[in-house]
Amino acid sequence: KEELQYAQFFTMTHYKGGYISFKILGGDEENWTYLVVPEDKSVPAGLGEEYVILQQPIDKVRVDSGTAAIVNAFGGLDHVTAINTEASSIAVEDVANRMDAGDIVYTGSYKEPDYESITAAGIQLVIDTNMLDSNPEVKEKYIELGIPFIVIRTSKEVHPLGYSEWAKVYGAILGMWDEASAYYDAQIKKVNAVTTGEDLGKTAAIVYFSTDGTKVYARRGGDHYAKMVELAGGEYIMKD
Protein backbone atom coordinates (compact mmCIF):
# COMPACT_ATOMS: atom_id res chain seq x y z
CA LYS A 1 0.00 0.00 0.00
CA GLU A 2 1.26 3.46 -0.89
CA GLU A 3 1.61 5.44 2.34
CA LEU A 4 0.08 8.78 1.40
CA GLN A 5 1.28 11.79 3.37
CA TYR A 6 -1.39 14.40 2.66
CA ALA A 7 -3.86 13.26 -0.02
CA GLN A 8 -7.20 12.06 1.35
CA PHE A 9 -9.20 11.36 -1.80
CA PHE A 10 -7.39 8.43 -3.36
CA THR A 11 -5.74 5.20 -2.27
CA MET A 12 -3.06 3.25 -4.11
CA THR A 13 -1.53 -0.23 -4.01
CA HIS A 14 1.61 -1.55 -5.71
CA TYR A 15 1.97 -5.18 -6.81
CA LYS A 16 4.77 -7.41 -8.02
CA GLY A 17 5.49 -7.03 -11.70
CA GLY A 18 4.83 -3.30 -11.77
CA TYR A 19 1.03 -3.41 -11.53
CA ILE A 20 -0.54 -0.49 -9.65
CA SER A 21 -4.16 -0.11 -8.56
CA PHE A 22 -5.88 2.96 -7.19
CA LYS A 23 -9.30 4.12 -6.08
CA ILE A 24 -10.77 7.63 -6.28
CA LEU A 25 -12.75 8.43 -3.14
CA GLY A 26 -15.77 10.65 -2.64
CA GLY A 27 -17.82 10.17 -5.78
CA ASP A 28 -20.08 7.91 -7.80
CA GLU A 29 -17.08 5.88 -8.98
CA GLU A 30 -15.79 5.23 -5.45
CA ASN A 31 -16.28 1.48 -5.85
CA TRP A 32 -14.27 1.33 -9.07
CA THR A 33 -10.71 0.03 -8.96
CA TYR A 34 -8.36 1.32 -11.64
CA LEU A 35 -5.64 -1.18 -12.51
CA VAL A 36 -2.57 0.02 -14.38
CA VAL A 37 -1.11 -2.88 -16.36
CA PRO A 38 2.53 -2.54 -17.53
CA GLU A 39 3.17 -2.65 -21.25
CA ASP A 40 4.82 -6.07 -21.17
CA LYS A 41 2.28 -7.64 -18.81
CA SER A 42 -1.13 -9.22 -19.31
CA VAL A 43 -4.40 -8.37 -17.60
CA PRO A 44 -4.94 -10.74 -14.65
CA ALA A 45 -7.74 -13.26 -15.14
CA GLY A 46 -10.91 -13.29 -13.11
CA LEU A 47 -11.23 -9.59 -12.34
CA GLY A 48 -14.69 -8.28 -11.44
CA GLU A 49 -16.68 -5.64 -13.30
CA GLU A 50 -15.52 -3.00 -10.80
CA TYR A 51 -12.04 -3.02 -12.36
CA VAL A 52 -11.14 -0.40 -14.97
CA ILE A 53 -8.10 -1.58 -16.91
CA LEU A 54 -5.49 0.96 -17.98
CA GLN A 55 -3.08 -0.92 -20.24
CA GLN A 56 0.19 0.86 -20.85
CA PRO A 57 1.52 2.54 -22.88
CA ILE A 58 -0.98 5.32 -22.30
CA ASP A 59 0.06 8.23 -24.49
CA LYS A 60 -3.23 9.70 -25.71
CA VAL A 61 -4.89 11.31 -22.71
CA ARG A 62 -7.46 14.10 -22.48
CA VAL A 63 -7.04 16.20 -19.32
CA ASP A 64 -8.24 19.31 -17.54
CA SER A 65 -5.90 22.30 -17.19
CA GLY A 66 -4.95 21.56 -13.58
CA THR A 67 -3.89 18.02 -14.42
CA ALA A 68 -1.97 19.34 -17.44
CA ALA A 69 -0.02 21.67 -15.16
CA ILE A 70 1.07 18.89 -12.80
CA VAL A 71 1.86 16.46 -15.62
CA ASN A 72 3.93 19.18 -17.27
CA ALA A 73 5.79 19.78 -14.02
CA PHE A 74 7.23 16.25 -14.06
CA GLY A 75 7.80 16.14 -17.82
CA GLY A 76 4.80 14.08 -18.94
CA LEU A 77 3.16 16.32 -21.56
CA ASP A 78 4.12 13.94 -24.39
CA HIS A 79 1.31 11.70 -23.12
CA VAL A 80 -1.33 14.45 -23.36
CA THR A 81 -3.04 14.97 -26.72
CA ALA A 82 -6.30 16.71 -25.76
CA ILE A 83 -7.56 19.18 -23.16
CA ASN A 84 -10.91 20.51 -21.98
CA THR A 85 -9.80 24.16 -21.79
CA GLU A 86 -9.43 26.62 -24.65
CA ALA A 87 -5.94 27.99 -25.37
CA SER A 88 -6.95 31.53 -24.35
CA SER A 89 -7.55 30.31 -20.79
CA ILE A 90 -4.34 28.31 -20.39
CA ALA A 91 -1.84 29.87 -17.98
CA VAL A 92 0.97 27.30 -18.24
CA GLU A 93 3.31 28.37 -21.03
CA ASP A 94 4.44 24.87 -22.03
CA VAL A 95 0.84 23.72 -22.42
CA ALA A 96 -0.12 26.85 -24.37
CA ASN A 97 2.86 26.38 -26.70
CA ARG A 98 1.87 22.79 -27.41
CA MET A 99 -1.65 23.88 -28.19
CA ASP A 100 -0.31 26.51 -30.59
CA ALA A 101 1.76 23.81 -32.28
CA GLY A 102 -1.24 21.49 -32.53
CA ASP A 103 0.33 18.82 -30.31
CA ILE A 104 -2.46 19.28 -27.74
CA VAL A 105 -5.93 20.05 -29.08
CA TYR A 106 -9.03 21.48 -27.45
CA THR A 107 -11.80 18.87 -27.64
CA GLY A 108 -14.66 20.64 -25.91
CA SER A 109 -15.39 21.55 -22.32
CA TYR A 110 -15.96 19.11 -19.47
CA LYS A 111 -19.72 19.43 -19.87
CA GLU A 112 -19.83 19.55 -23.67
CA PRO A 113 -17.03 17.30 -24.98
CA ASP A 114 -16.53 16.94 -28.72
CA TYR A 115 -17.00 13.18 -28.79
CA GLU A 116 -16.23 12.96 -32.48
CA SER A 117 -12.84 14.65 -32.02
CA ILE A 118 -12.09 12.60 -28.92
CA THR A 119 -12.85 9.37 -30.75
CA ALA A 120 -10.93 10.43 -33.88
CA ALA A 121 -7.89 11.24 -31.71
CA GLY A 122 -7.92 7.74 -30.23
CA ILE A 123 -8.11 9.02 -26.67
CA GLN A 124 -7.31 6.18 -24.26
CA LEU A 125 -8.25 7.94 -21.04
CA VAL A 126 -10.11 11.07 -19.91
CA ILE A 127 -9.02 12.79 -16.70
CA ASP A 128 -11.42 15.50 -15.59
CA THR A 129 -12.41 17.53 -12.55
CA ASN A 130 -15.19 16.74 -10.11
CA MET A 131 -17.39 19.20 -12.03
CA LEU A 132 -18.08 16.21 -14.26
CA ASP A 133 -20.29 14.91 -11.44
CA SER A 134 -22.85 17.55 -12.44
CA ASN A 135 -23.03 16.09 -15.93
CA PRO A 136 -23.80 12.36 -15.55
CA GLU A 137 -24.84 12.19 -19.19
CA VAL A 138 -21.23 12.89 -20.17
CA LYS A 139 -20.03 9.99 -18.03
CA GLU A 140 -22.64 7.75 -19.59
CA LYS A 141 -21.45 8.70 -23.07
CA TYR A 142 -17.83 7.90 -22.20
CA ILE A 143 -18.97 4.49 -20.94
CA GLU A 144 -20.97 3.95 -24.14
CA LEU A 145 -17.91 4.82 -26.24
CA GLY A 146 -15.68 2.56 -24.15
CA ILE A 147 -13.40 5.41 -23.07
CA PRO A 148 -12.19 5.09 -19.44
CA PHE A 149 -12.51 8.25 -17.37
CA ILE A 150 -11.25 9.43 -14.01
CA VAL A 151 -12.95 12.15 -11.96
CA ILE A 152 -10.18 13.64 -9.85
CA ARG A 153 -10.78 15.12 -6.39
CA THR A 154 -7.83 17.49 -6.15
CA SER A 155 -10.08 20.46 -5.39
CA LYS A 156 -11.38 18.70 -2.28
CA GLU A 157 -7.95 18.19 -0.71
CA VAL A 158 -7.51 20.21 2.48
CA HIS A 159 -3.74 20.64 2.22
CA PRO A 160 -1.83 22.02 -0.78
CA LEU A 161 0.55 19.07 -0.63
CA GLY A 162 -2.49 16.79 -0.84
CA TYR A 163 -3.21 18.45 -4.18
CA SER A 164 0.41 17.94 -5.28
CA GLU A 165 0.40 14.30 -4.16
CA TRP A 166 -2.04 13.51 -6.99
CA ALA A 167 1.08 13.52 -9.16
CA LYS A 168 1.44 9.93 -7.97
CA VAL A 169 -1.80 8.98 -9.72
CA TYR A 170 -0.69 10.60 -12.97
CA GLY A 171 2.81 9.14 -12.70
CA ALA A 172 1.42 5.64 -12.15
CA ILE A 173 -0.86 5.93 -15.19
CA LEU A 174 1.78 7.32 -17.53
CA GLY A 175 4.61 5.02 -16.47
CA MET A 176 6.51 7.95 -14.92
CA TRP A 177 6.42 6.98 -11.26
CA ASP A 178 9.97 8.09 -10.48
CA GLU A 179 9.54 11.46 -12.17
CA ALA A 180 6.22 12.16 -10.48
CA SER A 181 7.55 11.13 -7.06
CA ALA A 182 10.59 13.38 -7.48
CA TYR A 183 8.30 16.29 -8.36
CA TYR A 184 6.17 15.66 -5.26
CA ASP A 185 9.22 15.43 -2.98
CA ALA A 186 10.40 18.77 -4.36
CA GLN A 187 7.03 20.37 -3.51
CA ILE A 188 7.36 19.20 0.11
CA LYS A 189 10.74 20.91 0.37
CA LYS A 190 9.36 24.11 -1.14
CA VAL A 191 6.42 24.27 1.26
CA ASN A 192 8.57 23.48 4.29
CA ALA A 193 11.00 26.22 3.28
CA VAL A 194 8.36 28.96 3.36
CA THR A 195 6.08 27.77 6.17
CA THR A 196 6.42 30.24 9.04
CA GLY A 197 4.80 28.42 11.95
CA GLU A 198 3.79 31.77 13.40
CA ASP A 199 0.89 34.20 13.18
CA LEU A 200 1.96 37.27 11.22
CA GLY A 201 -1.24 39.18 12.01
CA LYS A 202 -2.27 39.48 8.36
CA THR A 203 -5.63 38.54 6.88
CA ALA A 204 -6.52 37.41 3.37
CA ALA A 205 -9.59 36.68 1.30
CA ILE A 206 -9.55 34.40 -1.74
CA VAL A 207 -12.17 34.69 -4.47
CA TYR A 208 -12.37 33.57 -8.07
CA PHE A 209 -14.56 34.48 -11.01
CA SER A 210 -16.45 32.42 -13.55
CA THR A 211 -15.00 32.62 -17.05
CA ASP A 212 -17.85 34.83 -18.27
CA GLY A 213 -17.46 37.18 -15.30
CA THR A 214 -21.03 36.76 -14.06
CA LYS A 215 -20.26 34.90 -10.83
CA VAL A 216 -17.76 35.25 -8.02
CA TYR A 217 -16.96 32.51 -5.52
CA ALA A 218 -15.19 32.41 -2.17
CA ARG A 219 -12.87 29.52 -1.37
CA ARG A 220 -14.13 27.18 1.34
CA GLY A 221 -12.45 27.56 4.69
CA GLY A 222 -11.37 23.93 4.63
CA ASP A 223 -9.71 23.76 1.22
CA HIS A 224 -6.07 23.82 0.20
CA TYR A 225 -6.09 27.50 -0.86
CA ALA A 226 -7.20 28.56 2.63
CA LYS A 227 -4.59 26.22 4.08
CA MET A 228 -1.86 27.99 2.09
CA VAL A 229 -2.77 31.27 3.78
CA GLU A 230 -2.49 29.56 7.17
CA LEU A 231 0.86 27.94 6.34
CA ALA A 232 2.21 31.34 5.31
CA GLY A 233 1.28 32.81 8.70
CA GLY A 234 -1.94 34.55 7.71
CA GLU A 235 -5.60 34.22 8.59
CA TYR A 236 -8.23 33.39 5.98
CA ILE A 237 -11.14 35.69 6.85
CA MET A 238 -13.83 33.42 5.37
CA LYS A 239 -12.65 30.25 7.13
CA ASP A 240 -16.13 29.64 8.59
C-alpha positions as CSV (number, residue, x, y, z in Angstrom):
1,K,0.0,0.0,0.0
2,E,1.3,3.5,-0.9
3,E,1.6,5.4,2.3
4,L,0.1,8.8,1.4
5,Q,1.3,11.8,3.4
6,Y,-1.4,14.4,2.7
7,A,-3.9,13.3,0.0
8,Q,-7.2,12.1,1.3
9,F,-9.2,11.4,-1.8
10,F,-7.4,8.4,-3.4
11,T,-5.7,5.2,-2.3
12,M,-3.1,3.3,-4.1
13,T,-1.5,-0.2,-4.0
14,H,1.6,-1.5,-5.7
15,Y,2.0,-5.2,-6.8
16,K,4.8,-7.4,-8.0
17,G,5.5,-7.0,-11.7
18,G,4.8,-3.3,-11.8
19,Y,1.0,-3.4,-11.5
20,I,-0.5,-0.5,-9.6
21,S,-4.2,-0.1,-8.6
22,F,-5.9,3.0,-7.2
23,K,-9.3,4.1,-6.1
24,I,-10.8,7.6,-6.3
25,L,-12.8,8.4,-3.1
26,G,-15.8,10.7,-2.6
27,G,-17.8,10.2,-5.8
28,D,-20.1,7.9,-7.8
29,E,-17.1,5.9,-9.0
30,E,-15.8,5.2,-5.5
31,N,-16.3,1.5,-5.9
32,W,-14.3,1.3,-9.1
33,T,-10.7,0.0,-9.0
34,Y,-8.4,1.3,-11.6
35,L,-5.6,-1.2,-12.5
36,V,-2.6,0.0,-14.4
37,V,-1.1,-2.9,-16.4
38,P,2.5,-2.5,-17.5
39,E,3.2,-2.7,-21.3
40,D,4.8,-6.1,-21.2
41,K,2.3,-7.6,-18.8
42,S,-1.1,-9.2,-19.3
43,V,-4.4,-8.4,-17.6
44,P,-4.9,-10.7,-14.6
45,A,-7.7,-13.3,-15.1
46,G,-10.9,-13.3,-13.1
47,L,-11.2,-9.6,-12.3
48,G,-14.7,-8.3,-11.4
49,E,-16.7,-5.6,-13.3
50,E,-15.5,-3.0,-10.8
51,Y,-12.0,-3.0,-12.4
52,V,-11.1,-0.4,-15.0
53,I,-8.1,-1.6,-16.9
54,L,-5.5,1.0,-18.0
55,Q,-3.1,-0.9,-20.2
56,Q,0.2,0.9,-20.9
57,P,1.5,2.5,-22.9
58,I,-1.0,5.3,-22.3
59,D,0.1,8.2,-24.5
60,K,-3.2,9.7,-25.7
61,V,-4.9,11.3,-22.7
62,R,-7.5,14.1,-22.5
63,V,-7.0,16.2,-19.3
64,D,-8.2,19.3,-17.5
65,S,-5.9,22.3,-17.2
66,G,-4.9,21.6,-13.6
67,T,-3.9,18.0,-14.4
68,A,-2.0,19.3,-17.4
69,A,0.0,21.7,-15.2
70,I,1.1,18.9,-12.8
71,V,1.9,16.5,-15.6
72,N,3.9,19.2,-17.3
73,A,5.8,19.8,-14.0
74,F,7.2,16.2,-14.1
75,G,7.8,16.1,-17.8
76,G,4.8,14.1,-18.9
77,L,3.2,16.3,-21.6
78,D,4.1,13.9,-24.4
79,H,1.3,11.7,-23.1
80,V,-1.3,14.5,-23.4
81,T,-3.0,15.0,-26.7
82,A,-6.3,16.7,-25.8
83,I,-7.6,19.2,-23.2
84,N,-10.9,20.5,-22.0
85,T,-9.8,24.2,-21.8
86,E,-9.4,26.6,-24.7
87,A,-5.9,28.0,-25.4
88,S,-6.9,31.5,-24.4
89,S,-7.6,30.3,-20.8
90,I,-4.3,28.3,-20.4
91,A,-1.8,29.9,-18.0
92,V,1.0,27.3,-18.2
93,E,3.3,28.4,-21.0
94,D,4.4,24.9,-22.0
95,V,0.8,23.7,-22.4
96,A,-0.1,26.9,-24.4
97,N,2.9,26.4,-26.7
98,R,1.9,22.8,-27.4
99,M,-1.7,23.9,-28.2
100,D,-0.3,26.5,-30.6
101,A,1.8,23.8,-32.3
102,G,-1.2,21.5,-32.5
103,D,0.3,18.8,-30.3
104,I,-2.5,19.3,-27.7
105,V,-5.9,20.0,-29.1
106,Y,-9.0,21.5,-27.5
107,T,-11.8,18.9,-27.6
108,G,-14.7,20.6,-25.9
109,S,-15.4,21.6,-22.3
110,Y,-16.0,19.1,-19.5
111,K,-19.7,19.4,-19.9
112,E,-19.8,19.5,-23.7
113,P,-17.0,17.3,-25.0
114,D,-16.5,16.9,-28.7
115,Y,-17.0,13.2,-28.8
116,E,-16.2,13.0,-32.5
117,S,-12.8,14.7,-32.0
118,I,-12.1,12.6,-28.9
119,T,-12.9,9.4,-30.8
120,A,-10.9,10.4,-33.9
121,A,-7.9,11.2,-31.7
122,G,-7.9,7.7,-30.2
123,I,-8.1,9.0,-26.7
124,Q,-7.3,6.2,-24.3
125,L,-8.3,7.9,-21.0
126,V,-10.1,11.1,-19.9
127,I,-9.0,12.8,-16.7
128,D,-11.4,15.5,-15.6
129,T,-12.4,17.5,-12.6
130,N,-15.2,16.7,-10.1
131,M,-17.4,19.2,-12.0
132,L,-18.1,16.2,-14.3
133,D,-20.3,14.9,-11.4
134,S,-22.9,17.6,-12.4
135,N,-23.0,16.1,-15.9
136,P,-23.8,12.4,-15.5
137,E,-24.8,12.2,-19.2
138,V,-21.2,12.9,-20.2
139,K,-20.0,10.0,-18.0
140,E,-22.6,7.7,-19.6
141,K,-21.5,8.7,-23.1
142,Y,-17.8,7.9,-22.2
143,I,-19.0,4.5,-20.9
144,E,-21.0,4.0,-24.1
145,L,-17.9,4.8,-26.2
146,G,-15.7,2.6,-24.2
147,I,-13.4,5.4,-23.1
148,P,-12.2,5.1,-19.4
149,F,-12.5,8.2,-17.4
150,I,-11.2,9.4,-14.0
151,V,-12.9,12.1,-12.0
152,I,-10.2,13.6,-9.9
153,R,-10.8,15.1,-6.4
154,T,-7.8,17.5,-6.1
155,S,-10.1,20.5,-5.4
156,K,-11.4,18.7,-2.3
157,E,-8.0,18.2,-0.7
158,V,-7.5,20.2,2.5
159,H,-3.7,20.6,2.2
160,P,-1.8,22.0,-0.8
161,L,0.6,19.1,-0.6
162,G,-2.5,16.8,-0.8
163,Y,-3.2,18.4,-4.2
164,S,0.4,17.9,-5.3
165,E,0.4,14.3,-4.2
166,W,-2.0,13.5,-7.0
167,A,1.1,13.5,-9.2
168,K,1.4,9.9,-8.0
169,V,-1.8,9.0,-9.7
170,Y,-0.7,10.6,-13.0
171,G,2.8,9.1,-12.7
172,A,1.4,5.6,-12.1
173,I,-0.9,5.9,-15.2
174,L,1.8,7.3,-17.5
175,G,4.6,5.0,-16.5
176,M,6.5,8.0,-14.9
177,W,6.4,7.0,-11.3
178,D,10.0,8.1,-10.5
179,E,9.5,11.5,-12.2
180,A,6.2,12.2,-10.5
181,S,7.6,11.1,-7.1
182,A,10.6,13.4,-7.5
183,Y,8.3,16.3,-8.4
184,Y,6.2,15.7,-5.3
185,D,9.2,15.4,-3.0
186,A,10.4,18.8,-4.4
187,Q,7.0,20.4,-3.5
188,I,7.4,19.2,0.1
189,K,10.7,20.9,0.4
190,K,9.4,24.1,-1.1
191,V,6.4,24.3,1.3
192,N,8.6,23.5,4.3
193,A,11.0,26.2,3.3
194,V,8.4,29.0,3.4
195,T,6.1,27.8,6.2
196,T,6.4,30.2,9.0
197,G,4.8,28.4,12.0
198,E,3.8,31.8,13.4
199,D,0.9,34.2,13.2
200,L,2.0,37.3,11.2
201,G,-1.2,39.2,12.0
202,K,-2.3,39.5,8.4
203,T,-5.6,38.5,6.9
204,A,-6.5,37.4,3.4
205,A,-9.6,36.7,1.3
206,I,-9.5,34.4,-1.7
207,V,-12.2,34.7,-4.5
208,Y,-12.4,33.6,-8.1
209,F,-14.6,34.5,-11.0
210,S,-16.5,32.4,-13.5
211,T,-15.0,32.6,-17.0
212,D,-17.9,34.8,-18.3
213,G,-17.5,37.2,-15.3
214,T,-21.0,36.8,-14.1
215,K,-20.3,34.9,-10.8
216,V,-17.8,35.2,-8.0
217,Y,-17.0,32.5,-5.5
218,A,-15.2,32.4,-2.2
219,R,-12.9,29.5,-1.4
220,R,-14.1,27.2,1.3
221,G,-12.4,27.6,4.7
222,G,-11.4,23.9,4.6
223,D,-9.7,23.8,1.2
224,H,-6.1,23.8,0.2
225,Y,-6.1,27.5,-0.9
226,A,-7.2,28.6,2.6
227,K,-4.6,26.2,4.1
228,M,-1.9,28.0,2.1
229,V,-2.8,31.3,3.8
230,E,-2.5,29.6,7.2
231,L,0.9,27.9,6.3
232,A,2.2,31.3,5.3
233,G,1.3,32.8,8.7
234,G,-1.9,34.6,7.7
235,E,-5.6,34.2,8.6
236,Y,-8.2,33.4,6.0
237,I,-11.1,35.7,6.9
238,M,-13.8,33.4,5.4
239,K,-12.7,30.3,7.1
240,D,-16.1,29.6,8.6
